[in-house]
């Protein structure tokens, strides 16, 4: 049971990080030499996939870990000094 839970959490974290690929694609697609209609459809699809993958990962890791990782992925929080005791993320639940 614990091994399955760890795998579930690792997969969830991977999906949350992997959603960044779709985010990057959303920003890069408009730079390609494609018809405007194709750019809009591809960018929109990429953005929707990013949201689906990110929230799927969030469902797998659970509410507590999801909130912690979501805050860490927010660029506004990257340079804020943290207290190491409160930021300990353990997968032993």
N, C-alpha and C positions, 0 to 999 in steps of 0.2 A: 504494500500500500504506500509506504513512504517513498519507494523508488519511483512509483507512478506519479506521485505528487511532485517529486523533484523534476522529473521529465516534463511534466505539465508546466511547471514554473519556468524551466529553461526554454521550452518552446514558446511560451508567452512572451518572455523577455526578447527572444530572437525575433518574433513577429513584430513587437513594438519597435525594435531597432530597424528591422527590414523595411518597415513602412517609410523610412527615410529615403529609400530608393525611389519609391513612387513620388515622394515629395520633390526630390531632385528632378525626376522626369517631368513633373508638372512645370518646373521652372525652365528646363532645357528645351522642351518640345517647341515652344514658340520661335526658337532660334533656327529651326530647320527650314529648308526651302520646300515648304509644302503649301498646298492651297489652304486658305484661311479656315474653311469649313473643317478640314481634316485636323488642323491644329487645335481648333476649339473642341472637337469631339475627343481627340487624344488627350488633351490636357484635362478635360472634365473627367474622362474615364480614369486617368491616372490619379486625380485628386480623390475621386470616390473610392478607388481601390486602396489608396493610402489610409483613408478613414476606416474602411472595413478591416484591413489588416491590423491597424493600430488598436482598434477597439476589440478585435478578436483576441489579440494578445493580452489586452487588459482583462478580459473575461477569464482567460486561463490563469493569470497570476493571482487574481483575487483583488478585492477592493483595497486592502492595506498596502500591498506591494505596488499595485497600480498607481496609487496616489503618490507614493515615494518616487517611483520611476518617472511618472509624468512631471513631477516637479523638477527632477534632475534633467529632463530633456527640454525644459523650458529655457530658452536662451537668457531670459531675464534673471535666472537664478544661477547662472554659471559662475559668476565671480563673487558671489556672496559667501562670506566665511561661515562655515558650519561647525557646530559642536560635534565632535566625533562620536560622543556617547549617544546622541539622539539620532544619528544617521546610520546606525548599524542595521544593515539589511541582512537578515538571516533567513535561510530557507528551511529552518527546522521548526515547522509549525505542525 
